[in-house]
Amino acid sequence: MRSRKALYNTVASLALQILTIICGFIIPRLIIGSFGSSVNGLVYSIKQFLGYITLLEFGVGGVVRAALYKPLANNNSDSVSAIVKATENFFKIIALIFIGYSLLVAGLFPFLVGNDFEWLFTFILVLIIGASTFVQYYFGITYQVLLQADQKRYIASMLQIFTTIINTVLVIILVEIGAGIHIVMLGSAIILIIRPVMLNIYVKRKYKIISNCAADNMAIKQRWDGLGHHLAFFLHTHADVVVLTLFTNIKEVSVYSVYYMVVSGIEKIMTTFSSGLEAGFGNIIAKNETVALDKNFRLYEFISFVVTTILFTSVGLLVLPFVSVYISGISDVNYYRPAFAYILTLAEAIYCIRLPYHVVTLAAGHFKQTRNGAFVEAFINIILSVALVILYGLIGVAIATLCAMLFRTIQYVMYLSKHILHRSMWQFANRCIVNILAVIITVTLAKFLPDMVIDNYVKWCIYACEITFIAVTVTLVINTMFYPQDLKNLLAVAGRLRKQEPKD
C-alpha cells in the first residue's frame, strides 16, 4: 500500500513538474519578447519579494506533516481534526498579515527598481501578483499539508496540473491579443485562485474533519525548530534575487531567472520525487520498522544519486545551447553567462544529492536536532552573497549558493548517518566518488560528438538526445558495476508494484 501510494504521488508530481517546466519556459519567453527583459525581471523580483511572507510559516508545513503521520496511521479522526484546526488558524493569521505586507511591498518596491517604471505601474502589479498567495494561505494550504501527510499528494498535484494548463493558455491568449502586463498577471491570478478553493472543498468532503473541535496547538510547538529548516530553504530560493535586485539591476534579475528556470526545473523533479516518499518514510518511522527504513533508504539513495547525476550532467552540457536558442532575437541584455551557468548547476546538483537525507530527517521529526545547521547555511548564503555580488555580480551569488549547499549537505549526511541510520559516512562518500567518475566519463565522451551549430529547437533536441543517451548509459553502467545489489532491489520493487492490484 505504501509503495503504491508513493508511486501515485511520485508519478502525479513528476507529471506536474514536467508540465510546470514546459509552461515555465513559455510564459517568461512571452513576457521577454512582448514586454522586454526589464518587465520580466520586475515580475520575477516581485514574486520573490512577496515570497518573504513564507518566513512567517516557521516551517510549520513540515512540522504538521510529522505530527499527522501517527494519528493518520491510527485512524484517529479527533487528533487529526485538532491538528488541522490549529494549522488552519495559523495560516489564516498569515493570510491577514500578508495583506499588510503586500501593501508595504507595493508602496516601497517602486523605489527599489529606480526610474525604470512609474510608481503606480509597479504598485498595482505587486497587488495583482499577491492576490493568489492570499487565497492560498486563507483557503488551501492547510488541506494541502493534510493530503501530503496522508500520502495523497497526487490529489493536489492533479488539481495543480489543471490550473497550470488553463493559466498558460490564458496568458498566451492575452499576450497574443496585445493585453498589457497588468491584465496578463490579473488573468493569471484569477486562474491560480481556483486551486486552493477546490482543494478546500475536496478535503472537507472526503475527510471527517470536525470543524468545531479544540485546536491542538501543541502539535505545532516545534515550529520554532522548523524555522531553521524553512529559513534555509527560503534563502535557497529567494536570497539570490533579492541581493541582485538591491545591488545590481532588474535586467540582471531577468538573466538569473532564465538560468534558474532551467536548473530549478530539474531540481523540482528531484524534489517532487522526494516529497512523494516523505510520508511513506514517516509511516515507517512511526511504526519503528528499522529494517524497512534501512532497506528503503538505501534504495532511495541509489535512485537519487543515479537520477541526479544523469539530469545535472545533461543540464551542464545543454544549458548554454538552450539559452542561446531560447533568447534568440533578444538583445537588450547579455544572456550568455557560462561561468554562472556551470556554478549554479553544480550548486543545485548538490542540493538534490542531499534530498534523501533531508526527507528522512523531516519524516523523523528531528527539527530541533538539525536546526543549527540550517541557520549556519542561511548565514553563509546571506553573508557570501552580499560580499561576492559586489565583486562578481551573478557569479558571486552563485558561488555563495554553492558554498551554502555544500556545507548543509555534509551536515545532513553526518547527522543522519550517526543518529537515524546508524551507518558509516563512507557509504555516502563512496557514492559521490562513483558518480563523479560517471560525470567525468560522460563529459569526455560528449567531446567526441560531431560539431553542430545549434540555432533552433530541433537541433537542440537532437543534441540533447545524444547527450542524455550518453549520460544515462554511462551512469547506469558505472552504478551497476559498483552497486549491483541496489539495482536488483530496485527491479524487485518494480516487479512487486506491477503485480499489485490498484487500491485507494
Buried (B, 14 or more C-beta within 10 A) or exposed (E): EBBBBBBBBBBBBBBBBBBBBEBBBBBBBBBBBBBBBBBBBBBBBBBBBBBEBBBBBBBBBBBBBBBBBBBBBEEBBEBBBBBBBBBBEBBBEBBEEBEEBBBEBBEEBBEBBEEBBEEEBBBBBBBBBBBBBBBBBBBBBBBBBBBBBBBBBBBBBEBBBBBBBBBBEBBBEBBEEEBBBBBBBBBBBBBBBBBBBBBBEBBEEEBEBBEEBEBBBEBBEBBBBBBBBBBBBBBBBBBBBBBBBEBBBBBBBBBBBBBBBBBBBBBBBBBBBBBBBBBBBBBBBBEEEEEBBBBBBBBBBBBBBBBBBBBBBBBBBBBBBBBBBBBEEBEEBEBEBEEBBBBBBBBBBBBBBBBBBBBBBBBBBBBEBBBEBBBBBBBBBBEBBBEBBEEBBBBBBBBBBBBBBBBBBBBBBBBBBEEBBEBEEEEBEEBBEBBEBBBEBBBEBBEEEEEEEBEEEEBBEEBBEBBBEBBBBBBBEBBEEBBEEBBEBBEEBEEEEEEEEEEE
